[in-house]
């Protein structure tokens, strides 16, 4: 697509985000009218991002940051407003977090962890890595690296600190790191490492 076409699709996407923002505002107004906003937890997340022309791609089902790194906003009693975090969290962690915030025991047998102490300032970290998978790839991401193993046997490794746009695949230069991250990823998916 031409740069103008990419810019147009991004404007359209921003308009969709603005509409969602407006609707969230309506929900918050309803909570205010009922007088329950101060004792209500509000959690906003998305299940996927959108490439929007990054890497020359459009879709949601890819292992790159624009697609897999999603918003997660939590507000409510005991949560400092305006605080941001780069801690690694998975969407599966929302379930036990809701349980913890509501004073409930977490469900048993799920691969999820509450991040309530991250919200209340008890810690600055949550997970050392996150994983993601879909039809054509499995991925593990740490604070510094991301390993992508495609089902066609292609391997990508990125240093997200020095290459946040994921432009330079360093898998060929880092075979030990590829093996280590593959073992850690397989352990999360209950495969033999």
N, C-alpha and C positions, 0 to 999 in steps of 0.2 A: 504494500500500500504506500501511497505517497505520504510525505510528511503532513500535508494538509488533511488527508483522509484520516491519518492517525490522530491528529489534533481534534478533528471533528468527533471521532468515536470517544475520545477522552472527555470532551465537553459533554457529550450525551451521558456518559457514565457519571460524571460529576453532577449532572442534573438529577439522575436517579438517586444518588447519595443525598442530595439536597432534599428530595422528596421524603426519603426515609427519615432524615433529620427532623423535618417538619412533623412527621407522624409521631416520632418519639416525643417531640415537644407537646403534642396533644395528649399523649399518655401521661406525661409529667404534670400537665395542667389538671388532668382528671384526678391524679393522686393528691394534688394540692387542694382541689375543691372538696375532696372527701376527708381532708385533714390527716392523711396517712402517709404522706411522703417521708416524714422524718423517721418512721419506723418500718420502712420498706427497703429491701435490697433490690437494686436494679442492676441487671446484668445484660450487657449488649455484646453480642459476638456475631461473627459470620462463619459459615462453614467453609468458605473458600474465598480466595481473592480473584483477580482477573489480570491476565498478562497485559492487555491494552497496548499491544505493539512491542513490549519489551522482548528482546531476542527475536523480533520480527514475528511474534506469535500472538494469537488471540485464543484464549480458552481459559478454563478454570482447572483443568485436570493435569497440570504439569508440576514438576517438583521444584520449580524456581520460586524465589522469595515472593514475587508479585502474586503468585497463585496460592502458596501455602502459608504465608505469614498474614494472619488476619487480625482484625481489631478485637480486643477484649477489654471492655470498660465495665467496671464494677463500682457502684456507689451505694451508700447506705450507712446505717449506724456504726460508728467506730472506724470508718474508713476515711482517711484524710483526703480532702478534695484537692485536685490539681497534681497529685503525685503520679509520676510515671515510672515504669519499670521495663527493663530489657530482659527480665527473667524468662527462662524457657518454661512454657506452660503448654499443655495439650488440651484440646477441647474436652477430652474425656475427664479432665480434672474438674470441670465445672460441676458435675454431679456430686462428688464428695464435698466440694466447697459449699454448695447449697445446703447439704446436710449439716455441715459444721456450723454454718452461719445460722441455721435454724435450730441448732441444738439437738440434732438427730444423729444417730449412729450411722456411719457410712455403710453402703451396701457391701456385702461380702463377695469375694471372688471376682472383683473387677480390677483391671490394671490401671487404676486411677488414684490420684493423690490430691487431697485438699490443699489449696493454696491460700487458705484463710490467713495464715500467719504472714504471708507476703502482703496481703491487703491491709492488715492491721499494723504493719511495720515491725513485726517480730523477726523478720528475715529479709534479705535482699535477693535470695536465690530460691529456686524451687526444684528444677530438674537439671541434671548435668547434660542431658540430651533429650531430644524429641524424635519421634519416628512418624513416618507417614507412608501410606501405600495406597495404590489404586491399581487399576487393571494392568498398566504397563511399567510400573516402577515400584521400588521400595527405596526409602530414603531415611538417613539419620542425620540430625543436625545437632552440633554442639555450639557453644558460644563462638568458636572460631572456625569450625569446618563443617562442610556439608558433603556427604557421600551419597551419590545416587547410583543405584544399580538397576538398569533397565532390563526388562525381560528378554531383550534381544542380545544380552550380554555386554552391552556398552556400559562403561563405568565413567562417572564424572566425579571429580573431587574439587571443591573450591575452598579457598581460604577467604572466609567472609569478612575478615578484618582488613586485609590488604586488597580484596577484590569483592566488594559488596554487591556489585552488579553481576557477578558470576559470569565473567567474560573469559577467564583463563583456566581451563581444565588442567589441573596439576596431578591427575591420577597417575600418569606415566612417570612422573618425577618422585612420587611418594608411595611406593609399593607397600612399605611397612605400615604406613598410616591407613592405606586402603584395607589391608588385612585386619588391623586392629578395629577400625570402625565397622567393617563387615561382621566381625565377631560380636561386637556390641549390639549391632542391629539384629543379627540372628538371635541373640539371647532374648531380646525384647519380643521377637516373633516366635519364641519357643522352638527354634530350630537348633540343631546341634551346631556349635560354633566350629 
